[in-house]
Amino acid sequence: MSRALMLHEETPRARVVDLSDDQLPDLPVTVAIERSGLNYKDALAITGRGKIVRELPFVPGIDFAGRVEASDSPDYQPGDEVLLTGWGVGERHWGGLAERMRVKPEWLVKRPANLSAEQAMAFGTAGLTAMLCVMRLEEAGLTPEQGPVIVTGATGGVGSWAVQMLAGQGFEVHAVSGKAEQRDWLESLGASEVHLRSDFEDKGRPLEKSRWAGAVDTAGGQVLANLLAQMNYDGKVAAVGLAAGADLPTSVMPFILRGVSLLGVDSVMINAERRQKVWQRLADLPDEMHTQMQLETVGLEGLAERAEAMIDGRVSGRVLLDPTR
């Protein structure tokens, strides 16, 4: 038997239950979970405030780090340290808010030797996504010498990691946030200047004064349209979110008059080789990056309350699950 946070139709929606091996998904690799993350998407699923999960009962959790317990796949052996993010796990397939889970081998990657389970989940899906953005910008040719970069949603998971990573690469980083009270924290992460989100929300002209060599955008909508209008010649924007809207009210002007590149970033379906490279990049980051991130660790019984708090905006930093608590 093993324990998991299970979502039900009846109230209370989220309950810690005991699961037999026969109740786990019939998939080739069994993982003993050491750490999992409580992400905003997980909180939406747990509270029922978002249509994340279609079928109940269900075990949420979109990412985890653990150790292979049993495997019918030649790619993994008992004792292998592994990571999982993406692939619809925690949305369409049972996820990581549990002591044990069975998964497909192609969903897993080997955990780098220099990365602990706790460090891996401190990064989690947000850190993985932020590094994907940084790598997309690098591969497009962006360098610190070309000028400042800007990160929207900078107090969020992806944004805060992107600020740290870009600053660590030597970029002059400008952070955009709706939380003015977080200015000091953003500056401690490496932001040279903090801008209010409201400065980017009003409709602007198709082309504005050039300000940015690069950008990581988690907002979409009018915010992204305004960023595109403010990019330098040959500027590069990694687009990864839609917090401000899925529409993009822009024109072709930034693209055909300034050669701006809009680079889409997805962390869900990237292949294993790319995923492994990203995790190794994360593992090789300086240890002091972790000291800047606020971490809170809870057991299975504490997840439902922290999910409510997260949706209500009462959580700062990253919430991790230690299923042995």
N, C-alpha and C positions, 0 to 999 in steps of 0.2 A: 504493500500500500504506500501511496505517497499523497501529499497534500497539494492542493491548488486553489486558486481563487476562481470560482465558477460563477458565471452570470446566468440568471434564471429569468423566466417570464414573470413569476410571482415575486412579491416583496418578502424579505429584502432581496433586491436584485443581485447583489454581490455577496457571496458567502464562501468561506473557506470549507472545502469538502475533502474527504478521503477518496482517492481513486485507486481502484485495482489496476493491475497491468492490463487486464482485458478491456478496461474502459479507455485506455490511452489510444491515440490514433494508430492504425495498423500500418506503420511506416518503418523503414529499415534501421534507423539509427536511434538508439535511446541515449539521451543526454541527462546526466545529473547536473542540475542548474546550480551554479555558485552565486551568480549575481544576475539580476535583471533590472531594467530601468522602468520607471513610471513616466511615460511620455504623455504629452497632451492628448494625443490620439487615444492612448489607453484610458486616460481619464474620461474622455468623451464616451468611450465604450462602457466603462464601469458605471458611470452615473446615468447612462442612457440619454444624455443630452445631445448626442450626435449619432447619426445613422452609420456607425462604423461596422457593427456586427449585424448580420442579416438573420442568422439562425442561432437559436438558443436550445439547450444549454451550451455554454462556450467558455473556453479559457482564454483571456486576453493576454497581451504582452507582445510588443512588436520587436523586441530585441533581448538577447541574453548571452551570457558567457558561462561555459560549463566544461564538463569532462565527459567524454564518451564512456558509457557504461556497458553497452552492448551494440554490436553492429553486424548487419548482414551485407554490408557494402565493403568491397575491397579497398575503398578510398580511406576508410577510417577504422582504427583499432581501439579496443578498450584502453582507456588512459589518455587518449589524445585530447589535448586542450583545444576547444573550439569556440567559435563565435557565430552568432546568427543575427542578421538584420534583413528586413525586406521580404520579398517573395509573397507578400500577402499574409505572412504569419502574424497572428494577432488580429487579423481582419477576416480572412476567409478560412484560415487554418489555425488550429489551436496554438496558443503562444506560450510565452515564457514566464508568466506569473504563476510559477509552480515549482515544486521540488524536482520533478522529472518530466521530460517530454520526449515524444518520438517524432522524428522529422525526416525529411528526405536528405540524402547526403549532398545533393547539389545545392541545398540551401546553406550549407555550412562552409566556413573557412577555418584553417588552422590559426590558432591564436599565436601571434609572434612571441618568441621566448622571453623577450624583454618587456612584456606587457602583462600585468596581473589582471585577474578577472574584474577586480574593482576599478582599476584604471580603464579597462576596456569599456565598462558600462558607465563610467564617468563621461567618456566620450559618447558612447551610445550612437544611436541613429543620427542624432544632431551633429556630433563631432565628425562622424563619417561623411555626412552631407556637406559640412563646412569644408572639409579637406577636399572633397570632390570639386567644390567651387574653386578653391585655391588652385588645384591642379589644372582645371579647365582654363583659368586665366593664365597660368604659367605656360601651358601648351599653346595658347593663342599668341604668346610672345610678350606678355605684360611683364615689365620689370620696374623696380622702385624708381629708377632714374626717369621714367616717363611721366611721373607726377603722382598726386594723391589718389587714393582709392576711398570709396565710400561704402558703408555697410548699413543697410536698412534693417529694422527689427533687431537692433543690436543688443537689447537686453534679453532676447529670446535664446533658445538653445543653439540654433544654427548661427545666429548673428553674433552671439558672444564668443563662440569658438572662432568664427571667422575673423573677428577683431584681433584676437590673440595671435592667430596663425599668421595673418598678414603683417601685423606689427613685428612678429618674430622673424619674418622674412625681410625686414628692413623697409617696409612701406610706410608712408605717412597715411595713417588711417583716420578717416572721419566717420563717426558713428551717428546714426539717426535713431531716435527713440521717442516714444510718447511719454516716457517716465523721466521727467526732469530730475527727480530725486535720486536717480541712479547715475548721475553725471560723474561723481567721484569714483564709483565702481568701474564705469566704462573707461575712465582715464587710467585706472589702475591696471586694466587689461591691455592698455597700449594705445587707446584712442588719443589722438593729438587734439581733437576738437569734437564736441558733441552738439548735434543739431536737433531741434524739435521736429517731430514728425509733421506737425501742422505746417511747417515751412514747405513741405513737398506735396501737400494734399490738394491745393487749388489748381485748376486747369491753367496751364501756361501756354506759351507760344510753341510752335513746332520745333523751333531752334532757339535756345537761350545761350547766354554767355558760357563758353567752354570752361569747365571747372575740374573734371575728373578724368583720370587716365583709365580707371577701372572701377568696377562696382560689383558687390554681391547684394542681390535684391531678394528679400523674402516676402515682399509686400504685393507686387503686381499692381494692377489697376492704374490709377492716376499717378501714384508714386513712381512706378516704373516708367511711365510715359514721361514724367518730368525729368527723371534721371537720364533717359535717352537723349532728351533735348539739351542736357547740360554736359554731355560727354565731350572730351577732347577729340581732335582728329585721330582716327584709328583707335578710339576708345573701345573697351571691352566690358560687357556686362554679363555676369553669370546670374541667370534667373532661376530661382528655386522655390518660390512660394507665391501664395495668393491671399495673404492675410488682408490686403486692402481691396481685393477683387480679382476675378478671373478675366475681366475684360482688359483690353490694352488700347486706350484711346490716343493713339499716336499717329504719325504719318511716316512716309518713307524718307522724309528729309534727313534725319540723322544718319540713315544708312547710305543714301546716295550722295550726300554732300559732305559728310564727315567720315564715311567709311566705318561707321560704328558696327561692332559685332555683338549680336545678342545670342548668348550661349545658354542653351537649355541644360539643366542639371537634374538628373533623376538618380535616386539612391536605391530604388526598390528592385529594379530588374537588371542592374549591371552584372556583367559576367564575373565568374569566380576569380579569374586572373586579375582583372582590374580591382576587384574588391580586396584581394590579398595585398596588392600594391598599396592601396589606400591605408589599410590597417598597419602595414609596416611603416608608412610615413607617420602615422599617428604614434606608433610605438617609439619612433626615433625622436619625437619632440622632447624638449627639455622637461625634466621632472617638475620644475618650478611652475609650469603651466597648471598643474593640478592643484597647486596650493591656492591659486586665485579663484578656483571654482568652488562654490558653496555646495557641499554634499550632505545629504541626510539619508540615513539608512533605516529602513523599517522592515518588520516581518510581514507575513501574509495578512495577519489580522489588522495591520495598520494601513493597508492599501486603500480601502474604500474611503476612509476619512481623508487621506491625503489627496485622493482623486477629487473629492468635493472641493477641498481647499485650492487645488490647482485650477479648477474651472472658475472658481471665484476670485482668482488672482492673488491668493494668499500664500503662494509658494515662491520662494526665491532659490535659484540654483537647481540642482539635479537631485531627484529622489530615487534612491536605489532600493531594490529588494534583496535582502539576504533571507532566502527561504528557510534556513535552519533556525532563524530566530523564533 
